[in-house]
């Protein structure tokens, strides 16, 4: 292969790959964009066009008091091709940004195919090009052949194929008049938040859990959960006492409010370094999101909990980014290789595009001999980047945009004003960062 230092090879023309290609090409780099469709399709894809929306046609809220809305506004300022085309093809959906998925994908395909700095190659890539800058943006359904190659590149233990995710709540939304901090048998620090249930509360909870609606498997999902990531509702269906002897086992814990051991307990474990997010231990689930809110709000201490992420269990391919990637999204062991999109451990259309945008900017700066400049952590884009690349991302699991990953204010801001203040701070920071990219 003839290699130009300003040439960037991008594998995958999904949302992240398209965004990365656009950003790199606008920086003056030559881009080779590889897409295996229409010669080969993943089990979830059917259209030959780029940036195909597999599931919903909604890119979530446009409102600035919503984390996804804030992320989209940041991407608008950074001239995101994905968001600009979504705006151009939006259809009525209240405060959400929903698109005509066919015209949206067709427009992005035509735009990138006409871009003078982008060469489109329609073929499957089964290995990383041996020379040149490479961005891997193959998404959660990376082909088996390339997945096998990635195993050899980064190590099998760092590549995941099933996404078992527990719900995450904001710490300050937990009612500590009912919950308490402790570790079993008081060993070590009080690292867990514990929500105790009486026998009556436990039986009522299990009854609703087993009756709640679950998300049906998609056609391309043939997931058979193993014991280590069994959905909590599946465990509950095995018998009314199963959870009490499993993830809700109360042994070694005493409720300081009653002085007694509870009948059952739900433990929450710290999710991030700041300690403002906690995840529900052992509560991966396929319940529909409204059902998760309804059923989990029955838990003492979580009646008013603010869920920044709901649980899920589905087919997904992603890497252990905190171990493998620099904040530039470069592979630590081979800095000519970048990763972008959902394979990095972000969840959602817009989040995937955001990591494609960052990878495209960073790869082009690297190719042009410029210093990397990462978006500030006070922006939603930067906060997502920090989450997936921080060594302090405890028990790393895929994450979507939410206000809980933004650094808190010091001094603290009143809760009812917090989202507005987060948005104001983020938009000013992204503008300053965006302006710094202009040579």
C-alpha positions as CSV (number, residue, x, y, z in Angstrom):
1,X,0.0,0.0,0.0
2,X,1.3,3.5,-0.8
3,X,1.1,5.5,2.4
4,X,0.7,9.2,2.7
5,X,1.2,10.7,6.2
6,X,-2.0,12.7,5.6
7,X,-4.1,9.7,4.6
8,X,-6.5,8.2,7.1
9,X,-8.2,4.8,6.7
10,X,-11.6,4.5,8.4
11,X,-13.2,1.1,8.8
12,X,-17.0,1.3,9.0
13,X,-19.4,3.9,7.6
14,X,-21.9,4.0,10.4
15,X,-22.6,7.1,12.4
16,X,-19.1,7.3,14.0
17,X,-17.2,6.4,10.8
18,X,-19.1,8.9,8.7
19,X,-18.5,11.7,11.3
20,X,-14.8,10.8,11.6
21,X,-14.4,10.9,7.8
22,X,-16.2,14.2,7.5
23,X,-14.1,15.9,10.3
24,X,-10.8,14.5,8.9
25,X,-11.6,15.4,5.3
26,X,-12.5,19.0,6.4
27,X,-9.1,19.2,8.1
28,X,-7.4,18.6,4.7
29,X,-6.6,15.0,5.1
30,X,-7.2,12.3,2.5
31,X,-9.7,9.7,3.8
32,X,-10.3,6.2,2.6
33,X,-13.6,5.1,4.0
34,X,-14.3,1.3,4.0
35,X,-17.8,-0.1,4.1
36,X,-18.7,-3.7,3.5
37,X,-22.3,-3.1,2.4
38,X,-23.8,-4.0,0.0
39,X,-21.4,-6.9,-0.5
40,X,-22.0,-8.1,3.0
41,X,-24.5,-7.1,5.7
42,X,-24.5,-7.6,9.4
43,X,-27.6,-9.4,10.8
44,X,-29.0,-6.0,11.7
45,X,-28.4,-4.0,8.6
46,X,-30.5,-3.9,5.4
47,X,-29.7,-0.7,3.6
48,X,-26.7,-0.1,1.4
49,X,-26.5,3.5,2.6
50,X,-24.2,4.9,5.2
51,X,-25.2,5.8,8.8
52,X,-28.1,3.3,8.8
53,X,-30.3,3.7,11.9
54,X,-30.9,0.1,13.0
55,X,-33.3,0.5,15.8
56,X,-35.2,3.7,16.6
57,X,-35.3,6.7,14.2
58,X,-35.1,9.0,17.2
59,X,-31.9,10.8,18.3
60,X,-33.5,11.6,21.6
61,X,-34.3,15.0,23.0
62,X,-33.3,18.3,21.6
63,X,-33.8,20.2,24.9
64,X,-30.8,21.6,26.7
65,X,-32.2,20.4,30.0
66,X,-31.6,16.9,28.6
67,X,-28.1,15.5,28.4
68,X,-28.6,14.2,24.8
69,X,-29.9,17.6,23.8
70,X,-26.8,19.3,25.2
71,X,-24.6,16.8,23.4
72,X,-26.3,17.5,20.1
73,X,-25.9,21.3,20.6
74,X,-22.2,20.8,21.2
75,X,-21.9,18.8,18.0
76,X,-23.8,21.4,16.1
77,X,-21.2,24.0,17.1
78,X,-18.5,21.6,15.9
79,X,-20.1,21.2,12.5
80,X,-21.2,17.6,12.9
81,X,-22.3,16.1,9.6
82,X,-24.6,13.7,11.5
83,X,-26.4,16.3,13.4
84,X,-26.7,18.7,10.5
85,X,-28.2,16.0,8.3
86,X,-30.5,14.9,11.2
87,X,-31.8,18.5,11.4
88,X,-32.3,18.6,7.7
89,X,-34.4,15.4,7.7
90,X,-36.2,15.8,11.0
91,X,-39.8,14.7,11.3
92,X,-42.4,15.7,13.9
93,X,-41.6,14.1,17.3
94,X,-42.3,16.7,19.9
95,X,-39.1,17.8,21.7
96,X,-37.2,14.9,20.3
97,X,-35.1,14.9,17.1
98,X,-36.5,12.1,15.0
99,X,-35.5,11.6,11.3
100,X,-36.7,10.0,8.1
101,X,-34.2,7.3,8.3
102,X,-34.1,6.6,4.6
103,X,-33.5,10.2,3.4
104,X,-31.1,10.8,6.3
105,X,-28.9,7.9,5.3
106,X,-29.1,8.6,1.6
107,X,-28.1,12.3,2.1
108,X,-25.1,11.4,4.3
109,X,-24.0,8.8,1.7
110,X,-24.3,11.2,-1.2
111,X,-22.5,14.0,0.8
112,X,-19.5,11.8,1.7
113,X,-19.2,10.2,-1.7
114,X,-19.0,13.7,-3.3
115,X,-16.5,15.0,-0.8
116,X,-13.2,15.5,-2.7
117,X,-11.0,14.3,0.1
118,X,-12.9,11.1,0.7
119,X,-12.5,7.9,-1.3
120,X,-15.1,5.2,-0.6
121,X,-14.1,1.6,-0.9
122,X,-17.0,-0.9,-0.7
123,X,-15.4,-4.1,0.7
124,X,-15.1,-6.0,3.9
125,X,-12.0,-5.3,5.9
126,X,-10.9,-8.4,7.9
127,X,-7.7,-7.0,9.3
128,X,-6.1,-3.6,10.2
129,X,-4.1,-2.1,7.4
130,X,-0.4,-2.6,8.1
131,X,0.5,1.0,7.4
132,X,-1.0,4.4,7.8
133,X,-3.5,6.0,10.2
134,X,-6.5,3.9,11.0
135,X,-9.8,4.6,12.7
136,X,-11.8,1.5,13.7
137,X,-15.5,2.5,13.7
138,X,-17.2,-0.9,13.2
139,X,-19.8,-0.5,15.8
140,X,-21.5,-3.0,18.2
141,X,-21.9,-5.6,15.4
142,X,-18.3,-5.8,14.2
143,X,-18.0,-8.7,11.7
144,X,-16.7,-12.0,13.0
145,X,-13.5,-11.9,10.9
146,X,-12.5,-8.4,12.1
147,X,-13.5,-9.3,15.7
148,X,-11.1,-12.2,15.5
149,X,-8.4,-9.9,14.3
150,X,-9.1,-7.4,17.1
151,X,-8.7,-10.2,19.6
152,X,-5.2,-10.7,18.4
153,X,-4.5,-7.0,18.4
154,X,-5.7,-6.1,21.8
155,X,-6.1,-9.4,23.7
156,X,-9.2,-11.5,24.0
157,X,-9.8,-10.4,27.6
158,X,-10.3,-6.8,26.5
159,X,-13.0,-7.5,23.9
160,X,-16.6,-8.0,25.0
161,X,-19.5,-9.5,23.1
162,X,-22.4,-9.2,25.5
163,X,-23.4,-6.0,27.1
164,X,-24.8,-6.7,30.6
165,X,-25.6,-3.4,32.1
166,X,-27.0,-2.6,35.5
167,X,-29.0,0.7,36.2
168,X,-27.1,3.7,37.5
169,X,-28.6,6.3,39.8
170,X,-27.5,9.7,41.0
171,X,-26.2,9.5,44.6
172,X,-28.0,12.7,45.8
173,X,-31.4,11.2,44.7
174,X,-31.1,8.3,47.1
175,X,-33.1,8.6,50.4
176,X,-30.6,7.9,53.2
177,X,-33.3,7.9,55.8
178,X,-34.0,4.4,54.5
179,X,-30.7,3.4,52.8
180,X,-27.3,3.2,54.5
181,X,-23.6,2.9,53.7
182,X,-21.8,-0.3,54.9
183,X,-19.7,-3.2,53.7
184,X,-20.6,-6.8,54.7
185,X,-19.4,-7.6,58.2
186,X,-18.1,-4.1,58.5
187,X,-14.9,-5.2,56.6
188,X,-13.0,-2.3,55.2
189,X,-14.6,1.0,54.4
190,X,-18.4,1.5,54.0
191,X,-18.1,1.3,50.2
192,X,-21.6,0.2,49.4
193,X,-25.0,1.9,49.6
194,X,-27.5,-0.6,50.9
195,X,-31.3,-0.5,50.4
196,X,-32.9,-2.9,53.0
197,X,-36.2,-4.7,52.4
198,X,-38.5,-6.3,54.9
199,X,-40.1,-9.7,54.0
200,X,-43.3,-8.0,52.9
201,X,-41.5,-5.4,50.8
202,X,-39.3,-8.2,49.2
203,X,-42.3,-10.3,48.2
204,X,-44.1,-7.3,46.8
205,X,-41.0,-6.4,44.8
206,X,-40.4,-9.9,43.4
207,X,-44.1,-10.1,42.4
208,X,-43.9,-6.9,40.4
209,X,-40.5,-7.8,38.9
210,X,-41.7,-11.1,37.5
211,X,-44.9,-9.4,36.1
212,X,-43.1,-6.5,34.4
213,X,-42.8,-6.1,30.6
214,X,-39.5,-7.0,29.0
215,X,-37.9,-5.8,25.8
216,X,-38.3,-8.5,23.1
217,X,-35.2,-9.8,21.4
218,X,-34.5,-8.3,18.0
219,X,-34.2,-10.6,15.0
220,X,-30.4,-10.4,15.0
221,X,-30.1,-11.1,18.7
222,X,-29.6,-14.7,19.7
223,X,-28.4,-14.0,23.2
224,X,-28.5,-16.8,25.7
225,X,-27.5,-15.2,29.0
226,X,-25.0,-17.1,31.1
227,X,-25.2,-17.3,34.9
228,X,-22.8,-14.5,35.4
229,X,-25.0,-11.9,33.7
230,X,-28.5,-13.5,34.2
231,X,-31.2,-10.8,34.0
232,X,-32.6,-10.1,37.5
233,X,-36.2,-10.9,36.4
234,X,-35.1,-14.3,35.0
235,X,-33.5,-15.1,38.4
236,X,-36.7,-14.0,40.2
237,X,-38.8,-16.2,38.0
238,X,-36.9,-19.3,39.2
239,X,-38.4,-19.0,42.6
240,X,-39.6,-16.3,45.1
241,X,-36.5,-16.8,47.3
242,X,-33.9,-16.9,44.5
243,X,-32.9,-13.2,44.8
244,X,-32.8,-13.3,48.6
245,X,-30.1,-16.0,48.3
246,X,-28.4,-14.3,45.3
247,X,-27.7,-10.7,44.6
248,X,-30.1,-9.5,47.4
249,X,-28.6,-11.8,50.1
250,X,-28.5,-9.7,53.3
251,X,-25.8,-11.7,55.1
252,X,-23.2,-9.6,57.0
253,X,-25.3,-6.4,57.0
254,X,-27.2,-4.7,59.8
255,X,-29.7,-1.9,59.1
256,X,-28.7,0.9,61.5
257,X,-32.2,2.3,61.3
258,X,-33.6,-0.9,62.9
259,X,-30.6,-2.6,64.4
260,X,-31.6,-5.8,62.6
261,X,-30.5,-7.7,59.6
262,X,-32.9,-7.0,56.7
263,X,-34.8,-9.8,54.9
264,X,-33.1,-8.8,51.7
265,X,-30.9,-5.9,50.5
266,X,-30.0,-4.2,47.2
267,X,-26.5,-3.0,47.1
268,X,-25.2,-0.1,45.0
269,X,-21.6,0.3,44.1
270,X,-19.7,3.5,43.3
271,X,-19.5,4.0,39.6
272,X,-17.1,6.9,39.2
273,X,-14.3,8.7,41.0
274,X,-16.4,11.6,42.1
275,X,-18.9,9.2,43.8
276,X,-22.0,11.0,42.4
277,X,-23.1,7.9,40.5
278,X,-23.8,4.4,41.9
279,X,-24.8,1.2,40.0
280,X,-27.2,-1.4,41.3
281,X,-25.1,-4.5,41.8
282,X,-26.3,-7.6,40.0
283,X,-29.3,-5.9,38.4
284,X,-28.7,-6.3,34.7
285,X,-32.2,-6.6,33.1
286,X,-34.2,-6.7,29.9
287,X,-37.2,-4.8,31.5
288,X,-38.5,-1.9,29.5
289,X,-37.3,1.4,30.8
290,X,-40.7,2.7,32.2
291,X,-41.0,-0.7,33.9
292,X,-37.5,-0.3,35.5
293,X,-38.5,3.1,36.8
294,X,-41.8,1.7,38.2
295,X,-40.5,-1.5,39.8
296,X,-37.1,-0.2,41.1
297,X,-38.8,2.8,42.7
298,X,-40.5,0.3,45.0
299,X,-37.1,-0.3,46.6
300,X,-36.7,1.5,50.0
301,X,-34.3,4.4,49.4
302,X,-34.9,4.6,45.6
303,X,-38.5,5.9,45.5
304,X,-37.3,9.2,44.1
305,X,-34.1,7.9,42.5
306,X,-32.9,9.7,39.3
307,X,-31.7,7.0,36.9
308,X,-29.0,8.3,34.6
309,X,-28.9,4.9,32.8
310,X,-31.3,2.0,32.8
311,X,-30.2,-1.6,32.7
312,X,-29.9,-3.7,29.6
313,X,-28.6,-7.0,28.2
314,X,-28.0,-7.4,24.5
315,X,-25.5,-8.3,21.9
316,X,-22.7,-5.8,21.7
317,X,-19.0,-5.6,20.8
318,X,-16.9,-3.1,22.7
319,X,-13.4,-2.8,24.0
320,X,-12.2,-2.1,27.5
321,X,-11.3,1.5,26.6
322,X,-10.0,2.6,30.1
323,X,-7.2,0.0,29.7
324,X,-6.6,0.3,26.0
325,X,-7.1,3.9,24.9
326,X,-5.5,7.3,25.4
327,X,-7.8,10.3,25.7
328,X,-7.1,10.9,22.1
329,X,-8.9,7.6,21.4
330,X,-5.5,6.2,20.2
331,X,-4.6,2.7,21.0
332,X,-1.9,2.9,23.7
333,X,0.1,0.0,22.2
334,X,-0.1,1.4,18.7
335,X,-0.9,5.1,18.4
336,X,-1.5,5.0,14.7
337,X,-4.7,3.2,15.4
338,X,-7.8,5.0,16.7
339,X,-11.2,3.7,17.8
340,X,-14.5,5.5,17.4
341,X,-18.2,5.1,18.2
342,X,-20.0,2.4,20.1
343,X,-17.0,0.0,20.0
344,X,-15.3,2.3,22.5
345,X,-18.1,1.8,25.1
346,X,-20.5,4.6,24.5
347,X,-24.2,3.9,24.0
348,X,-26.5,5.7,21.6
349,X,-26.6,7.3,18.1
350,X,-25.4,10.7,19.1
351,X,-22.8,9.4,21.6
352,X,-21.4,7.3,18.8
353,X,-21.2,10.3,16.4
354,X,-19.5,12.3,19.1
355,X,-16.7,9.8,19.5
356,X,-16.4,9.7,15.7
357,X,-16.1,13.4,15.7
358,X,-13.3,13.3,18.4
359,X,-11.5,10.5,16.6
360,X,-11.6,12.3,13.2
361,X,-10.3,15.5,14.7
362,X,-7.5,13.8,16.7
363,X,-6.4,11.5,13.8
364,X,-6.2,14.5,11.4
365,X,-4.2,16.6,13.9
366,X,-1.9,13.6,14.4
367,X,-1.5,13.2,10.7
368,X,-0.8,16.9,10.2
369,X,1.8,17.0,12.9
370,X,-0.4,19.1,15.3
371,X,-0.7,18.6,19.0
372,X,-3.9,16.8,20.2
373,X,-6.5,18.9,22.0
374,X,-9.2,17.0,23.9
375,X,-12.6,18.6,24.6
376,X,-12.9,19.8,28.2
377,X,-14.5,17.4,30.7
378,X,-17.0,20.1,31.5
379,X,-18.6,19.4,28.1
380,X,-20.8,16.4,27.4
381,X,-18.5,15.3,24.6
382,X,-15.5,15.6,26.9
383,X,-17.3,13.9,29.8
384,X,-18.1,10.9,27.7
385,X,-14.5,10.8,26.5
386,X,-13.2,11.0,30.1
387,X,-15.6,8.2,31.2
388,X,-14.5,5.7,28.6
389,X,-10.7,6.5,28.9
390,X,-10.3,7.2,32.6
391,X,-8.6,4.5,34.7
392,X,-11.0,5.5,37.4
393,X,-14.0,4.2,35.4
394,X,-14.8,1.4,37.9
395,X,-16.4,-1.8,36.6
396,X,-16.4,-0.3,33.1
397,X,-19.7,-0.7,31.1
398,X,-21.0,1.2,28.1
399,X,-22.4,4.6,29.0
400,X,-24.7,7.1,27.3
401,X,-24.8,10.9,27.8
402,X,-26.1,12.0,31.2
403,X,-25.5,14.9,33.6
404,X,-24.1,12.5,36.2
405,X,-20.8,12.1,34.3
406,X,-20.1,15.9,34.3
407,X,-17.8,17.2,37.0
408,X,-19.8,18.8,39.8
409,X,-19.8,22.5,40.6
410,X,-17.7,23.8,43.5
411,X,-19.4,25.3,45.3
412,X,-22.5,23.2,44.7
413,X,-25.4,24.5,42.7
414,X,-29.0,24.0,43.8
415,X,-30.5,20.9,42.2
416,X,-33.3,22.8,40.3
417,X,-30.7,25.1,38.6
418,X,-28.1,22.4,38.0
419,X,-29.0,21.3,34.5
420,X,-29.2,24.9,33.2
421,X,-25.8,25.7,34.7
422,X,-24.3,22.5,33.3
423,X,-25.5,23.4,29.8
424,X,-24.3,27.0,30.1
425,X,-20.8,25.9,31.3
426,X,-20.6,23.1,28.6
427,X,-21.6,25.3,25.7
428,X,-19.1,28.0,26.6
429,X,-16.4,25.4,27.0
430,X,-17.1,23.7,23.7
431,X,-17.1,27.0,21.9
432,X,-13.7,27.9,23.4
433,X,-12.4,24.5,22.5
434,X,-13.8,24.6,19.0
435,X,-12.3,28.0,18.3
436,X,-8.9,26.7,19.5
437,X,-9.0,24.2,16.6
438,X,-9.1,26.9,14.0
439,X,-5.6,27.5,12.7
